[in-house]
Amino acid sequence: DITNRDAVHRVMADIEMALGPIDMAIFAAGTYVRESINHFSADQLRQMVELNIMGTGYCLETIMPAMVARGRGQIGVVASVSGYTGLPGGGVYGASKSALITLAEALYPGLARKGVTLSIINPGFVKTPLTDKNDFPMPFIVSSEEAADHIAKGMAAGKFEIAFSWKMVLALKLLRLLPYPLYFAVTKRMLRKA
């Protein structure tokens, strides 16, 4: 259970005991639930924070000290392009992914100084059983094989941000730069009919 600190610590200790020191770890804790202003749930928000943020946090807490002590290692944290900006229906999910991006940005300089490489992985839509449940358009969706290839190449190159597909990344980064009146004119068009 990734939302249980002790369970995460036990699993990581078991892995290191069986395989030795961990040189590379990619943490991809996460789920997605679409929220609604008509049925907003703080419980849903708490569950998203516990899995998407705290689950990753427990993994980082477990692995970072050993890597820092050895002066080497590589960590990948999977967030999402949804963390770039607030989109209707994706606020709870996006907020959790935005928190991971901010956390990675803050940890990067200190880890780099200690010889540990940190990458933030920001995928757009990836075809998985989770996205198969979506009932809305998913522009620029990539296969899980394409996503794995992007991640492997980015990790091998030691990139800080590994983001794809480039069209989705560009669209959302540009959207974030708009002044709020223009930004909301665009995002209001994303609202579903009541």
C-alpha positions in Angstrom: 0.0 0.0 0.0 1.8 3.1 -1.3 -0.2 5.4 1.1 1.2 3.6 4.1 4.7 4.9 5.1 5.7 1.7 6.9 4.6 -0.5 4.1 6.6 1.5 1.6 9.7 1.4 3.8 9.4 -2.4 4.2 9.1 -3.0 0.5 12.1 -0.8 -0.3 14.1 -2.5 2.4 13.1 -5.9 1.0 14.1 -4.9 -2.6 17.5 -3.6 -1.4 18.1 -6.7 0.6 17.3 -8.9 -2.4 19.0 -6.9 -5.1 21.4 -4.5 -3.4 21.4 -0.7 -3.6 18.8 0.8 -5.9 20.5 2.8 -8.7 17.4 4.0 -10.4 13.8 4.4 -9.3 10.7 5.7 -11.1 7.7 6.5 -8.9 4.4 6.5 -10.8 1.9 6.6 -8.0 -1.4 8.0 -9.2 -5.0 7.8 -10.1 -7.5 10.2 -11.7 -11.0 11.1 -10.7 -12.9 13.9 -12.5 -14.4 16.4 -10.1 -17.5 18.5 -10.5 -18.5 21.8 -9.0 -21.9 20.3 -8.4 -20.5 17.3 -6.4 -17.2 18.5 -5.1 -15.8 16.2 -2.5 -13.1 17.0 0.0 -12.8 13.3 0.6 -11.9 12.8 -3.0 -9.3 15.5 -2.8 -7.8 13.9 0.3 -7.6 10.5 -1.4 -5.9 12.1 -4.4 -3.4 13.9 -2.2 -2.7 10.7 -0.2 -2.0 8.6 -3.3 -0.6 11.0 -5.8 1.5 13.2 -3.5 2.0 11.3 -0.2 2.6 7.9 -1.9 5.4 9.5 -4.0 6.6 11.3 -0.9 7.0 8.1 1.1 9.0 6.6 -1.8 11.3 9.6 -2.0 11.7 9.6 1.8 12.8 5.9 1.6 15.2 6.1 -1.4 16.8 9.6 -1.3 19.0 9.2 1.8 20.9 6.1 0.5 21.4 7.7 -2.9 22.7 10.9 -1.3 25.0 9.0 1.0 26.4 7.1 -2.0 26.7 10.3 -4.1 24.8 8.7 -7.1 21.5 7.5 -8.3 18.6 8.5 -10.5 15.0 9.2 -9.5 12.0 9.7 -11.8 8.8 11.2 -10.5 5.7 10.8 -12.7 3.5 13.9 -12.6 1.5 15.1 -15.6 1.1 18.0 -18.1 -2.2 18.5 -16.1 0.1 19.9 -13.4 0.9 22.9 -15.6 -2.5 24.6 -15.3 -6.0 24.2 -13.9 -8.4 22.7 -16.4 -12.2 22.2 -15.8 -12.8 18.7 -14.3 -9.1 18.1 -13.7 -8.5 20.4 -10.7 -8.1 17.8 -8.0 -5.8 15.6 -10.2 -4.0 18.6 -11.6 -3.4 20.1 -8.2 -1.7 16.8 -7.0 0.5 16.7 -10.1 1.3 20.4 -9.8 2.5 19.7 -6.3 4.8 17.0 -7.6 6.3 19.3 -10.2 6.9 22.0 -7.6 8.5 19.4 -5.2 10.8 18.1 -7.9 11.8 21.7 -8.9 12.7 22.3 -5.2 14.6 19.1 -4.7 16.5 19.1 -7.9 19.4 21.5 -7.0 20.2 19.9 -3.7 20.1 16.4 -5.2 22.2 17.4 -8.2 24.8 18.8 -5.8 25.0 15.4 -4.1 25.3 13.5 -7.4 21.7 12.3 -7.6 19.7 13.0 -10.8 16.1 13.8 -10.5 13.7 13.9 -13.4 10.0 15.0 -13.5 8.0 13.0 -16.0 5.1 14.9 -17.4 3.1 12.8 -19.8 0.0 14.0 -21.7 -2.6 11.3 -22.4 -1.2 7.8 -22.5 -3.4 4.9 -23.6 -3.9 2.8 -20.5 -6.7 1.1 -18.7 -7.1 4.3 -16.7 -7.5 6.5 -19.8 -9.8 3.9 -21.4 -12.4 5.0 -18.8 -12.3 8.6 -19.9 -15.4 9.9 -21.7 -13.9 13.0 -23.1 -11.6 13.8 -26.0 -7.9 13.1 -25.4 -5.9 15.0 -27.9 -2.4 13.8 -28.9 -2.7 10.5 -27.0 0.3 8.2 -27.2 0.6 4.4 -26.7 2.2 3.1 -23.5 5.1 1.9 -25.6 5.7 5.4 -26.9 5.5 6.7 -23.4 8.0 4.2 -22.1 10.4 5.1 -24.9 10.2 8.8 -24.1 10.8 8.1 -20.4 13.8 5.7 -21.1 15.4 8.2 -23.5 14.9 11.1 -21.1 16.2 9.2 -18.1 19.3 8.1 -20.1 20.0 11.7 -21.1 19.6 12.9 -17.5 16.9 15.4 -18.4 15.1 17.2 -15.6 11.8 17.4 -17.4 10.6 14.5 -19.6 7.4 15.7 -21.2 5.3 14.4 -24.1 3.6 14.6 -26.5 5.2 17.8 -27.5 2.0 19.2 -29.0 0.1 18.8 -25.7 3.1 20.2 -23.7 3.3 23.2 -25.9 -0.5 23.8 -25.9 -0.7 23.7 -22.1 2.5 25.7 -21.4 1.3 28.4 -23.8 -2.2 28.4 -22.2 -0.5 29.0 -18.8 1.1 32.2 -20.2 -2.1 33.8 -21.2 -3.5 36.6 -19.1 -6.5 35.4 -17.0 -9.3 36.9 -19.1 -7.9 35.1 -22.2 -7.1 32.0 -20.2 -10.6 31.7 -18.9 -12.1 32.4 -22.3 -10.3 29.2 -23.5 -11.0 27.0 -20.5 -14.7 28.0 -20.3 -15.0 26.3 -23.7 -13.8 23.1 -22.1 -16.8 23.0 -19.7 -19.3 20.2 -20.2 -22.9 20.9 -20.8 -24.8 20.8 -17.5 
